[in-house]
Amino acid sequence: MIDCIFCKIVAGAIPSKKVYEDDHLFAFHDIQPAAPVHVLIIPKVHVASLADCNASHLEDLGRILLAAPNIAAESGLTDGFRTIINTGKGGGQEVFHIHAHILGGAQLRPLVDCVASA
């Protein structure tokens, strides 16, 4: 997609701090990190969000999830990491090219506090 910043990163038109690339995926450091390690994994094919995925995207979605632990380990996250996919404007998605965030390198606060009812 011509106006997509992530498509431009994949094409090499915009520089990035690449950490991983194969025939299907591209991973790079986030320019506004929310943790000491903050890497984005994107498919090379443009899909706006997780809500736009269908069965034809199954392999790329699986590749993202399988690549995440390896990228995290190579980034020094040996004590754990968080993986997030924001979906749609209401879900906090800012760039409309599906991507997974890998966060770590510090103790991350819980996203949800659950209280058991008695």
C-alpha positions as CSV (number, residue, x, y, z in Angstrom):
1,M,0.0,0.0,0.0
2,I,1.5,3.3,-1.1
3,D,0.6,5.4,1.9
4,C,1.5,2.8,4.6
5,I,4.6,3.7,6.7
6,F,5.2,0.0,7.5
7,C,5.0,-0.9,3.8
8,K,7.6,1.8,3.1
9,I,9.8,0.4,5.8
10,V,9.6,-3.1,4.3
11,A,10.4,-1.6,0.9
12,G,13.5,0.2,2.3
13,A,12.1,3.6,1.5
14,I,12.1,4.5,5.2
15,P,15.0,3.4,7.4
16,S,14.5,1.2,10.4
17,K,16.5,-0.6,13.0
18,K,15.8,-4.1,11.6
19,V,16.1,-7.1,14.0
20,Y,14.7,-9.8,11.7
21,E,13.6,-10.5,8.2
22,D,12.5,-13.5,6.1
23,D,10.4,-13.9,3.0
24,H,7.1,-13.2,4.9
25,L,8.0,-11.1,8.0
26,F,9.9,-8.0,9.0
27,A,10.8,-7.0,12.5
28,F,12.3,-3.7,13.8
29,H,12.7,-1.6,16.9
30,D,9.8,0.8,17.6
31,I,10.8,4.4,17.3
32,Q,8.7,5.3,20.4
33,P,9.5,2.4,22.7
34,A,7.2,1.7,25.6
35,A,9.8,-0.6,27.3
36,P,13.6,-1.0,27.2
37,V,13.0,-3.6,24.4
38,H,10.1,-2.8,22.0
39,V,10.1,-4.6,18.7
40,L,7.4,-4.7,16.1
41,I,6.8,-7.7,13.9
42,I,4.9,-7.1,10.6
43,P,3.9,-9.3,7.7
44,K,5.3,-8.0,4.4
45,V,1.9,-8.2,2.8
46,H,-0.4,-5.3,3.8
47,V,-3.4,-6.1,6.0
48,A,-4.8,-3.1,7.9
49,S,-5.7,-4.8,11.2
50,L,-6.4,-8.1,12.8
51,A,-10.1,-7.4,12.2
52,D,-9.4,-7.6,8.5
53,C,-7.8,-11.0,8.6
54,N,-9.4,-14.1,7.3
55,A,-8.3,-17.7,6.6
56,S,-6.0,-16.6,3.9
57,H,-3.9,-14.8,6.6
58,L,-3.5,-17.9,8.8
59,E,0.1,-18.6,7.8
60,D,1.3,-15.1,8.3
61,L,-0.4,-14.8,11.7
62,G,1.1,-18.1,12.8
63,R,4.5,-17.0,11.5
64,I,4.3,-13.8,13.6
65,L,3.5,-15.8,16.8
66,L,6.2,-18.4,16.1
67,A,8.8,-15.7,15.4
68,A,8.0,-13.7,18.5
69,P,9.8,-15.9,21.1
70,N,12.9,-16.2,18.9
71,I,13.1,-12.4,18.3
72,A,12.5,-11.9,22.0
73,A,15.4,-14.3,22.9
74,E,17.7,-12.7,20.4
75,S,16.8,-9.3,21.9
76,G,17.9,-10.5,25.4
77,L,14.5,-11.1,26.8
78,T,15.3,-14.3,28.7
79,D,13.0,-13.6,31.6
80,G,9.9,-13.2,29.6
81,F,8.1,-10.7,27.4
82,R,4.7,-9.3,26.4
83,T,3.2,-9.7,23.0
84,I,0.4,-7.3,22.0
85,I,-1.7,-6.8,18.8
86,N,-3.7,-3.6,19.0
87,T,-6.8,-3.8,16.7
88,G,-8.6,-0.7,15.4
89,K,-8.6,2.8,16.6
90,G,-10.6,1.9,19.7
91,G,-8.0,-0.9,20.5
92,G,-5.1,1.6,20.4
93,Q,-3.9,0.8,16.9
94,E,-2.0,3.8,15.4
95,V,-0.5,2.4,12.2
96,F,-3.0,0.5,10.1
97,H,-0.8,-2.4,9.0
98,I,-1.2,-5.4,11.3
99,H,1.7,-5.7,13.7
100,A,2.6,-7.4,16.9
101,H,4.5,-5.6,19.7
102,I,7.2,-7.5,21.7
103,L,7.8,-5.7,25.0
104,G,10.3,-6.5,27.7
105,G,13.6,-5.7,29.4
106,A,11.9,-4.5,32.6
107,Q,9.2,-5.7,35.0
108,L,6.0,-4.8,33.1
109,R,2.9,-3.8,35.1
110,P,-0.2,-6.0,34.7
111,L,-2.6,-4.9,32.0
112,V,-5.6,-6.2,33.8
113,D,-6.2,-6.7,37.5
114,C,-8.6,-9.6,38.2
115,V,-10.2,-9.9,41.5
116,A,-11.8,-13.2,42.5
117,S,-15.2,-12.8,44.0
118,A,-16.0,-14.6,47.2
